[in-house]
Amino acid sequence: MHKVLFPAVLALITLALASVSIGKETSDDACPGAIQTNCTTCHDTARICAKLDTPGADWTTTVRIMGERGNLSAEVQETVLTCLTTSADSKKQLCPTQTP
């Protein structure tokens, strides 16, 4: 019984850990909403779209400062940063008239 139980438990643990890491990824579908919810309270979308070519390191500083001003959690700041620096599809959804 132990020979069967151990691999089954190990498989369940592996699946659980995989689902946790998958849950931390930011989907392209979630990005426009995250930016709309957390950034457009103070900034209009046109301003954000005009700055989308900003290098990632600059976004890191900007998101940290804006996050502190807006009392955004570290998790929300990380989501917004990921959306602004890596998600081309979400940029197209947020700024459909902007040319690449």
MMTF fields as JSON, N, C-alpha, C and O atoms, coordinates in Angstrom:
{
  "mmtfVersion": "1.0.0",
  "mmtfProducer": "UNKNOWN",
  "numBonds": 399,
  "numAtoms": 400,
  "numGroups": 100,
  "numChains": 1,
  "numModels": 1,
  "chainsPerModel": [1],
  "groupsPerChain": [100],
  "chainIdList": ["A"],
  "bondAtomList": [4, 2, 8, 6, 12, 10, 16, 14, 20, 18, 24, 22, 28, 26, 32, 30, 36, 34, 40, 38, 44, 42, 48, 46, 52, 50, 56, 54, 60, 58, 64, 62, 68, 66, 72, 70, 76, 74, 80, 78, 84, 82, 88, 86, 92, 90, 96, 94, 100, 98, 104, 102, 108, 106, 112, 110, 116, 114, 120, 118, 124, 122, 128, 126, 132, 130, 136, 134, 140, 138, 144, 142, 148, 146, 152, 150, 156, 154, 160, 158, 164, 162, 168, 166, 172, 170, 176, 174, 180, 178, 184, 182, 188, 186, 192, 190, 196, 194, 200, 198, 204, 202, 208, 206, 212, 210, 216, 214, 220, 218, 224, 222, 228, 226, 232, 230, 236, 234, 240, 238, 244, 242, 248, 246, 252, 250, 256, 254, 260, 258, 264, 262, 268, 266, 272, 270, 276, 274, 280, 278, 284, 282, 288, 286, 292, 290, 296, 294, 300, 298, 304, 302, 308, 306, 312, 310, 316, 314, 320, 318, 324, 322, 328, 326, 332, 330, 336, 334, 340, 338, 344, 342, 348, 346, 352, 350, 356, 354, 360, 358, 364, 362, 368, 366, 372, 370, 376, 374, 380, 378, 384, 382, 388, 386, 392, 390, 396, 394],
  "bondOrderList": [1, 1, 1, 1, 1, 1, 1, 1, 1, 1, 1, 1, 1, 1, 1, 1, 1, 1, 1, 1, 1, 1, 1, 1, 1, 1, 1, 1, 1, 1, 1, 1, 1, 1, 1, 1, 1, 1, 1, 1, 1, 1, 1, 1, 1, 1, 1, 1, 1, 1, 1, 1, 1, 1, 1, 1, 1, 1, 1, 1, 1, 1, 1, 1, 1, 1, 1, 1, 1, 1, 1, 1, 1, 1, 1, 1, 1, 1, 1, 1, 1, 1, 1, 1, 1, 1, 1, 1, 1, 1, 1, 1, 1, 1, 1, 1, 1, 1, 1],
  "groupList": [{"groupName": "MET", "atomNameList": ["N", "CA", "C", "O"], "elementList": ["N", "C", "C", "O"], "formalChargeList": [0, 0, 0, 0], "bondAtomList": [1, 0, 2, 1, 3, 2], "bondOrderList": [1, 1, 2], "singleLetterCode": "M", "chemCompType": "L-PEPTIDE LINKING"}, {"groupName": "HIS", "atomNameList": ["N", "CA", "C", "O"], "elementList": ["N", "C", "C", "O"], "formalChargeList": [0, 0, 0, 0], "bondAtomList": [1, 0, 2, 1, 3, 2], "bondOrderList": [1, 1, 2], "singleLetterCode": "H", "chemCompType": "L-PEPTIDE LINKING"}, {"groupName": "LYS", "atomNameList": ["N", "CA", "C", "O"], "elementList": ["N", "C", "C", "O"], "formalChargeList": [0, 0, 0, 0], "bondAtomList": [1, 0, 2, 1, 3, 2], "bondOrderList": [1, 1, 2], "singleLetterCode": "K", "chemCompType": "L-PEPTIDE LINKING"}, {"groupName": "VAL", "atomNameList": ["N", "CA", "C", "O"], "elementList": ["N", "C", "C", "O"], "formalChargeList": [0, 0, 0, 0], "bondAtomList": [1, 0, 2, 1, 3, 2], "bondOrderList": [1, 1, 2], "singleLetterCode": "V", "chemCompType": "L-PEPTIDE LINKING"}, {"groupName": "LEU", "atomNameList": ["N", "CA", "C", "O"], "elementList": ["N", "C", "C", "O"], "formalChargeList": [0, 0, 0, 0], "bondAtomList": [1, 0, 2, 1, 3, 2], "bondOrderList": [1, 1, 2], "singleLetterCode": "L", "chemCompType": "L-PEPTIDE LINKING"}, {"groupName": "PHE", "atomNameList": ["N", "CA", "C", "O"], "elementList": ["N", "C", "C", "O"], "formalChargeList": [0, 0, 0, 0], "bondAtomList": [1, 0, 2, 1, 3, 2], "bondOrderList": [1, 1, 2], "singleLetterCode": "F", "chemCompType": "L-PEPTIDE LINKING"}, {"groupName": "PRO", "atomNameList": ["N", "CA", "C", "O"], "elementList": ["N", "C", "C", "O"], "formalChargeList": [0, 0, 0, 0], "bondAtomList": [1, 0, 2, 1, 3, 2], "bondOrderList": [1, 1, 2], "singleLetterCode": "P", "chemCompType": "L-PEPTIDE LINKING"}, {"groupName": "ALA", "atomNameList": ["N", "CA", "C", "O"], "elementList": ["N", "C", "C", "O"], "formalChargeList": [0, 0, 0, 0], "bondAtomList": [1, 0, 2, 1, 3, 2], "bondOrderList": [1, 1, 2], "singleLetterCode": "A", "chemCompType": "L-PEPTIDE LINKING"}, {"groupName": "ILE", "atomNameList": ["N", "CA", "C", "O"], "elementList": ["N", "C", "C", "O"], "formalChargeList": [0, 0, 0, 0], "bondAtomList": [1, 0, 2, 1, 3, 2], "bondOrderList": [1, 1, 2], "singleLetterCode": "I", "chemCompType": "L-PEPTIDE LINKING"}, {"groupName": "THR", "atomNameList": ["N", "CA", "C", "O"], "elementList": ["N", "C", "C", "O"], "formalChargeList": [0, 0, 0, 0], "bondAtomList": [1, 0, 2, 1, 3, 2], "bondOrderList": [1, 1, 2], "singleLetterCode": "T", "chemCompType": "L-PEPTIDE LINKING"}, {"groupName": "SER", "atomNameList": ["N", "CA", "C", "O"], "elementList": ["N", "C", "C", "O"], "formalChargeList": [0, 0, 0, 0], "bondAtomList": [1, 0, 2, 1, 3, 2], "bondOrderList": [1, 1, 2], "singleLetterCode": "S", "chemCompType": "L-PEPTIDE LINKING"}, {"groupName": "GLY", "atomNameList": ["N", "CA", "C", "O"], "elementList": ["N", "C", "C", "O"], "formalChargeList": [0, 0, 0, 0], "bondAtomList": [1, 0, 2, 1, 3, 2], "bondOrderList": [1, 1, 2], "singleLetterCode": "G", "chemCompType": "PEPTIDE LINKING"}, {"groupName": "GLU", "atomNameList": ["N", "CA", "C", "O"], "elementList": ["N", "C", "C", "O"], "formalChargeList": [0, 0, 0, 0], "bondAtomList": [1, 0, 2, 1, 3, 2], "bondOrderList": [1, 1, 2], "singleLetterCode": "E", "chemCompType": "L-PEPTIDE LINKING"}, {"groupName": "ASP", "atomNameList": ["N", "CA", "C", "O"], "elementList": ["N", "C", "C", "O"], "formalChargeList": [0, 0, 0, 0], "bondAtomList": [1, 0, 2, 1, 3, 2], "bondOrderList": [1, 1, 2], "singleLetterCode": "D", "chemCompType": "L-PEPTIDE LINKING"}, {"groupName": "CYS", "atomNameList": ["N", "CA", "C", "O"], "elementList": ["N", "C", "C", "O"], "formalChargeList": [0, 0, 0, 0], "bondAtomList": [1, 0, 2, 1, 3, 2], "bondOrderList": [1, 1, 2], "singleLetterCode": "C", "chemCompType": "L-PEPTIDE LINKING"}, {"groupName": "GLN", "atomNameList": ["N", "CA", "C", "O"], "elementList": ["N", "C", "C", "O"], "formalChargeList": [0, 0, 0, 0], "bondAtomList": [1, 0, 2, 1, 3, 2], "bondOrderList": [1, 1, 2], "singleLetterCode": "Q", "chemCompType": "L-PEPTIDE LINKING"}, {"groupName": "ASN", "atomNameList": ["N", "CA", "C", "O"], "elementList": ["N", "C", "C", "O"], "formalChargeList": [0, 0, 0, 0], "bondAtomList": [1, 0, 2, 1, 3, 2], "bondOrderList": [1, 1, 2], "singleLetterCode": "N", "chemCompType": "L-PEPTIDE LINKING"}, {"groupName": "ARG", "atomNameList": ["N", "CA", "C", "O"], "elementList": ["N", "C", "C", "O"], "formalChargeList": [0, 0, 0, 0], "bondAtomList": [1, 0, 2, 1, 3, 2], "bondOrderList": [1, 1, 2], "singleLetterCode": "R", "chemCompType": "L-PEPTIDE LINKING"}, {"groupName": "TRP", "atomNameList": ["N", "CA", "C", "O"], "elementList": ["N", "C", "C", "O"], "formalChargeList": [0, 0, 0, 0], "bondAtomList": [1, 0, 2, 1, 3, 2], "bondOrderList": [1, 1, 2], "singleLetterCode": "W", "chemCompType": "L-PEPTIDE LINKING"}],
  "groupTypeList": [0, 1, 2, 3, 4, 5, 6, 7, 3, 4, 7, 4, 8, 9, 4, 7, 4, 7, 10, 3, 10, 8, 11, 2, 12, 9, 10, 13, 13, 7, 14, 6, 11, 7, 8, 15, 9, 16, 14, 9, 9, 14, 1, 13, 9, 7, 17, 8, 14, 7, 2, 4, 13, 9, 6, 11, 7, 13, 18, 9, 9, 9, 3, 17, 8, 0, 11, 12, 17, 11, 16, 4, 10, 7, 12, 3, 15, 12, 9, 3, 4, 9, 14, 4, 9, 9, 10, 7, 13, 10, 2, 2, 15, 4, 14, 6, 9, 15, 9, 6],
  "groupIdList": [1, 2, 3, 4, 5, 6, 7, 8, 9, 10, 11, 12, 13, 14, 15, 16, 17, 18, 19, 20, 21, 22, 23, 24, 25, 26, 27, 28, 29, 30, 31, 32, 33, 34, 35, 36, 37, 38, 39, 40, 41, 42, 43, 44, 45, 46, 47, 48, 49, 50, 51, 52, 53, 54, 55, 56, 57, 58, 59, 60, 61, 62, 63, 64, 65, 66, 67, 68, 69, 70, 71, 72, 73, 74, 75, 76, 77, 78, 79, 80, 81, 82, 83, 84, 85, 86, 87, 88, 89, 90, 91, 92, 93, 94, 95, 96, 97, 98, 99, 100],
  "secStructList": [7, 2, 2, 2, 2, 2, 2, 2, 2, 2, 2, 2, 2, 2, 2, 2, 2, 2, 2, 2, 2, 2, 2, 2, 1, 7, 7, 6, 6, 2, 2, 2, 2, 2, 2, 2, 2, 2, 2, 6, 6, 6, 1, 7, 2, 2, 2, 2, 2, 2, 6, 6, 6, 1, 7, 2, 2, 2, 2, 2, 2, 2, 2, 2, 2, 2, 2, 2, 2, 6, 6, 7, 7, 2, 2, 2, 2, 2, 2, 2, 2, 2, 2, 2, 2, 2, 7, 2, 2, 2, 2, 2, 2, 2, 7, 6, 6, 1, 7, 7],
  "xCoordList": [0.817, 0.0, 0.866, 0.551, 1.945, 2.81, 3.485, 3.76, 3.757, 4.39, 3.45, 3.914, 2.163, 1.174, 0.835, 0.647, 0.76, 0.357, 1.387, 1.016, 2.66, 3.699, 3.703, 3.692, 3.718, 3.684, 2.413, 2.456, 1.294, 0.043, 0.113, -0.307, 0.636, 0.781, 1.778, 1.547, 2.869, 3.868, 3.268, 3.546, 2.454, 1.796, 0.847, 0.798, 0.095, -0.82, -0.074, -0.501, 1.025, 1.826, 2.387, 2.375, 2.875, 3.415, 2.346, 2.602, 1.153, 0.058, -0.339, -0.617, -0.364, -0.729, 0.287, -0.092, 1.565, 2.6, 2.555, 2.773, 2.279, 2.179, 1.013, 1.133, -0.1, -1.254, -1.005, -1.517, -0.237, 0.095, 0.946, 0.685, 1.959, 2.813, 2.062, 2.309, 1.156, 0.362, -0.536, -0.73, -1.077, -1.959, -1.268, -1.932, 0.055, 0.782, 1.07, 1.398, 0.953, 1.188, 0.059, -1.077, 0.377, -0.623, -1.066, -0.255, -2.346, -2.846, -3.034, -3.278, -2.916, -3.124, -4.531, -4.739, -5.498, -6.877, -7.045, -7.897, -6.242, -6.366, -5.682, -6.017, -4.737, -3.938, -4.724, -4.586, -5.538, -6.256, -7.117, -7.199, -7.745, -8.556, -7.716, -8.11, -6.554, -5.669, -5.18, -5.115, -4.839, -4.374, -5.525, -5.364, -6.683, -7.856, -8.213, -8.445, -8.254, -8.659, -7.657, -8.046, -6.37, -5.36, -4.637, -4.03, -4.689, -3.929, -4.809, -4.432, -5.982, -6.813, -7.602, -8.367, -7.423, -7.992, -7.343, -7.994, -6.054, -5.312, -4.88, -4.725, -4.684, -4.16, -5.153, -5.81, -5.268, -6.131, -5.376, -4.146, -6.127, -5.547, -4.583, -3.565, -4.882, -4.0, -2.599, -1.609, -2.514, -1.201, -0.437, 0.761, -1.129, -0.492, -0.042, 1.082, -0.91, -0.59, 0.61, 1.423, 0.72, 1.84, 3.172, 4.223, 3.138, 4.362, 4.696, 5.646, 3.953, 4.132, 5.503, 5.905, 6.222, 7.554, 8.641, 9.826, 8.249, 9.192, 9.895, 9.24, 11.234, 11.947, 11.444, 10.956, 11.572, 11.079, 11.622, 10.886, 12.906, 13.498, 12.831, 12.639, 12.482, 11.792, 10.389, 9.928, 9.706, 8.374, 8.461, 7.561, 9.527, 9.674, 9.63, 8.909, 10.388, 10.414, 9.07, 8.556, 8.504, 7.227, 6.116, 5.359, 6.019, 4.954, 5.138, 4.157, 6.384, 6.627, 6.161, 5.467, 6.543, 6.162, 4.647, 4.035, 4.054, 2.599, 1.862, 0.814, 2.408, 1.796, 1.788, 0.826, 2.869, 2.926, 1.908, 1.233, 1.803, 0.838, -0.598, -1.461, -0.845, -2.198, -2.495, -3.553, -1.562, -1.721, -2.024, -2.906, -1.294, -1.476, -0.592, 0.557, -1.125, -0.355, 0.813, 0.816, 1.79, 2.939, 2.489, 3.05, 1.492, 0.98, 0.349, 0.581, -0.435, -1.056, 0.026, -0.039, 1.008, 2.102, 2.827, 3.165, 3.066, 3.74, 2.9, 3.435, 1.595, 0.7, 0.744, 0.889, 0.623, 0.645, 1.994, 2.044, 3.077, 4.413, 4.554, 5.08, 4.093, 4.144, 3.347, 3.797, 2.183, 1.337, 2.003, 1.931, 2.64, 3.239, 4.551, 4.958, 5.212, 6.537, 6.601, 7.522, 5.662, 5.839, 4.659, 4.802, 3.54, 2.33, 1.9, 1.131, 2.402, 2.089, 0.602, 0.032, -0.032, -1.458, -2.289, -3.257, -1.919, -2.69, -2.503, -3.427, -1.321, -1.095, -1.997, -2.546, -2.149, -3.036, -4.483, -5.227, -4.889, -6.257, -6.474, -7.527, -5.502, -5.619, -5.537, -6.248, -4.677, -4.401, -4.558, -3.564, -5.769, -5.949, -5.559, -5.267, -5.547, -5.214, -3.729, -3.279, -2.963, -1.524, -0.857, -1.148, 0.029, 0.754, 1.999, 2.621, 2.375, 3.551, 4.848, 5.914],
  "yCoordList": [-1.192, 0.0, 1.263, 2.22, 1.281, 2.457, 2.723, 3.875, 1.668, 1.849, 2.563, 3.268, 2.401, 3.055, 4.442, 5.383, 4.566, 5.816, 6.932, 8.069, 6.621, 7.646, 8.326, 9.556, 7.576, 8.255, 9.082, 10.138, 8.613, 9.358, 10.68, 11.717, 10.643, 11.86, 12.809, 14.017, 12.27, 13.084, 13.765, 14.936, 13.041, 13.61, 14.737, 15.766, 14.556, 15.601, 16.857, 17.975, 16.668, 17.812, 18.56, 19.791, 17.818, 18.435, 19.244, 20.369, 18.679, 19.397, 20.647, 21.691, 20.536, 21.686, 22.813, 23.977, 22.476, 23.495, 24.105, 25.307, 23.307, 23.819, 24.792, 25.82, 24.481, 25.377, 26.684, 27.723, 26.663, 27.895, 28.787, 29.987, 28.23, 29.057, 29.544, 30.659, 28.747, 29.176, 30.334, 31.267, 30.289, 31.343, 32.683, 33.719, 32.692, 33.941, 34.629, 35.815, 33.908, 34.52, 35.496, 35.305, 36.526, 37.513, 37.234, 37.244, 36.987, 36.709, 38.012, 39.066, 37.916, 39.091, 39.646, 40.855, 38.769, 39.214, 40.035, 40.921, 39.747, 40.44, 41.806, 42.671, 42.001, 43.227, 44.511, 45.451, 44.595, 45.864, 46.228, 47.397, 45.242, 45.502, 45.955, 46.856, 45.334, 45.713, 47.145, 47.908, 47.5, 48.863, 49.855, 50.913, 49.517, 50.398, 50.63, 51.766, 49.568, 49.659, 50.434, 51.216, 50.218, 50.746, 51.995, 52.703, 52.276, 53.409, 54.568, 55.732, 54.246, 55.315, 56.085, 56.989, 55.74, 56.558, 57.943, 58.952, 57.973, 59.233, 59.641, 60.831, 58.672, 58.948, 58.502, 57.473, 59.278, 58.813, 57.784, 57.735, 56.981, 55.896, 56.432, 55.798, 57.582, 58.154, 58.408, 58.191, 58.864, 59.11, 57.807, 57.742, 56.774, 55.473, 54.915, 54.428, 54.984, 54.454, 55.177, 54.558, 56.474, 57.247, 56.823, 57.052, 56.214, 55.834, 54.341, 53.885, 53.584, 52.13, 51.667, 50.543, 52.493, 52.097, 52.383, 52.191, 52.834, 53.093, 51.793, 50.758, 51.824, 50.602, 50.054, 50.802, 48.747, 48.067, 48.62, 48.722, 48.983, 49.507, 50.817, 51.079, 51.631, 52.883, 52.616, 53.299, 51.612, 51.251, 50.756, 51.011, 50.058, 49.546, 50.698, 50.638, 51.727, 52.891, 53.604, 53.962, 53.808, 54.517, 53.788, 54.397, 52.479, 51.698, 51.688, 51.744, 51.616, 51.631, 52.96, 52.977, 54.056, 55.377, 55.571, 56.004, 55.255, 55.405, 54.452, 54.798, 53.265, 52.3, 52.798, 52.583, 53.469, 54.04, 55.171, 55.276, 56.002, 57.111, 56.61, 57.176, 55.541, 55.004, 53.882, 53.257, 53.618, 52.542, 51.194, 50.467, 50.858, 49.571, 48.524, 48.798, 47.344, 46.261, 45.884, 46.202, 45.212, 44.748, 43.814, 43.838, 43.0, 42.067, 42.821, 42.472, 43.835, 44.633, 45.372, 45.438, 45.92, 46.605, 45.651, 46.031, 44.434, 43.432, 43.091, 42.941, 42.968, 42.684, 43.816, 43.572, 45.036, 46.193, 46.278, 46.533, 46.066, 46.107, 45.055, 45.342, 43.854, 42.788, 43.177, 42.971, 43.73, 44.14, 45.221, 45.183, 46.165, 47.286, 46.928, 47.607, 45.879, 45.572, 44.345, 44.232, 43.426, 42.17, 41.735, 40.807, 42.335, 41.798, 42.594, 43.548, 42.195, 42.905, 42.853, 43.852, 41.702, 41.586, 42.502, 43.106, 42.605, 43.48, 44.938, 45.74, 45.29, 46.657, 46.961, 48.058, 45.988, 46.174, 46.34, 47.132, 45.592, 45.708, 47.058, 47.675, 47.509, 48.776, 49.969, 50.96, 49.864, 50.974, 50.507, 50.424, 50.202, 49.608, 50.523, 50.035, 51.824, 52.733, 53.025, 53.637, 52.595, 52.84, 51.872, 50.676, 52.373, 51.506, 50.979, 51.694, 49.72, 49.132, 49.772, 49.379],
  "zCoordList": [0.0, 0.0, 0.0, -0.707, 0.778, 0.836, -0.502, -0.837, -1.273, -2.576, -3.539, -4.435, -3.378, -4.235, -3.693, -4.464, -2.398, -1.768, -1.959, -2.248, -1.801, -1.912, -3.285, -3.34, -4.403, -5.707, -5.908, -6.539, -5.381, -5.524, -4.76, -5.272, -3.556, -2.753, -3.414, -3.467, -3.91, -4.59, -5.823, -6.085, -6.569, -7.749, -7.354, -8.028, -6.275, -5.815, -5.371, -5.66, -4.678, -4.237, -5.444, -5.478, -6.428, -7.639, -8.361, -8.789, -8.496, -9.149, -8.369, -8.959, -7.059, -6.229, -6.39, -6.523, -6.379, -6.547, -7.938, -8.09, -8.942, -10.308, -10.432, -11.097, -9.804, -9.902, -9.173, -9.591, -8.101, -7.395, -8.282, -8.37, -8.943, -9.79, -11.016, -11.476, -11.557, -12.697, -12.29, -13.069, -11.102, -10.626, -10.487, -10.51, -10.342, -10.177, -11.504, -11.525, -12.602, -13.896, -14.202, -13.767, -14.942, -15.318, -16.738, -17.664, -16.908, -18.253, -19.013, -18.426, -20.344, -21.178, -21.003, -21.104, -20.742, -20.557, -19.281, -19.223, -18.264, -16.98, -16.987, -16.177, -17.884, -17.852, -18.094, -17.311, -19.138, -19.321, -18.109, -17.732, -17.511, -16.323, -15.151, -14.411, -14.978, -13.876, -14.046, -13.082, -15.267, -15.524, -15.385, -14.777, -15.943, -15.828, -14.361, -13.947, -13.587, -12.186, -11.34, -10.472, -11.589, -10.685, -11.173, -10.37, -12.452, -12.982, -13.44, -13.302, -13.985, -14.55, -13.498, -13.833, -12.255, -11.187, -11.213, -10.942, -11.543, -11.582, -12.99, -13.264, -13.884, -15.223, -16.28, -16.123, -17.367, -18.447, -19.299, -19.294, -20.013, -20.798, -21.847, -22.125, -22.432, -23.455, -22.906, -23.604, -21.669, -21.061, -20.888, -21.163, -20.434, -20.242, -21.59, -21.716, -22.59, -23.917, -24.531, -25.217, -24.287, -24.824, -24.222, -24.821, -23.056, -22.348, -22.459, -21.823, -23.237, -23.254, -23.737, -23.435, -24.472, -24.931, -23.9, -24.175, -22.734, -21.651, -21.271, -21.152, -21.077, -20.678, -19.34, -18.493, -19.168, -17.973, -16.674, -15.691, -16.648, -15.415, -15.005, -13.817, -15.988, -15.679, -15.142, -14.227, -15.719, -15.223, -13.783, -12.983, -13.454, -12.086, -11.092, -10.096, -11.36, -10.477, -10.465, -9.405, -11.65, -11.757, -11.019, -10.263, -11.24, -10.597, -9.082, -8.34, -8.618, -7.171, -6.57, -5.553, -7.196, -6.68, -6.74, -5.764, -7.868, -8.011, -7.071, -6.525, -6.887, -5.972, -4.542, -3.804, -4.151, -2.803, -2.655, -1.63, -3.666, -3.612, -3.601, -2.929, -4.353, -4.457, -3.484, -3.557, -2.566, -1.581, -2.236, -1.779, -3.309, -3.979, -3.316, -2.967, -3.149, -2.543, -3.45, -4.639, -2.882, -3.663, -4.778, -5.874, -4.51, -5.52, -6.693, -7.85, -6.402, -7.463, -8.255, -9.483, -7.563, -8.25, -9.195, -10.316, -8.76, -9.591, -10.818, -11.917, -10.635, -11.762, -12.776, -13.974, -12.313, -13.207, -13.919, -15.122, -13.191, -13.785, -14.879, -15.955, -14.61, -15.612, -16.844, -17.971, -16.637, -17.762, -18.606, -19.834, -17.964, -18.692, -19.38, -20.322, -18.926, -19.466, -20.356, -21.165, -20.237, -20.967, -21.806, -22.602, -21.673, -22.277, -23.51, -23.403, -24.678, -25.924, -26.248, -26.687, -26.037, -26.339, -25.452, -25.913, -24.192, -23.305, -23.697, -23.556, -24.186, -24.649, -25.839, -25.944, -26.734, -27.888, -27.436, -28.015, -26.397, -25.886, -25.21, -25.375, -24.467, -23.747, -24.703, -24.533, -25.692, -26.609, -28.055, -28.776, -28.496, -29.826, -30.983, -32.075, -30.772, -31.871, -31.969, -32.938, -30.975, -30.99, -31.956, -31.934, -32.796, -33.718, -33.029, -32.243, -33.318, -32.656, -33.08, -32.605]
}
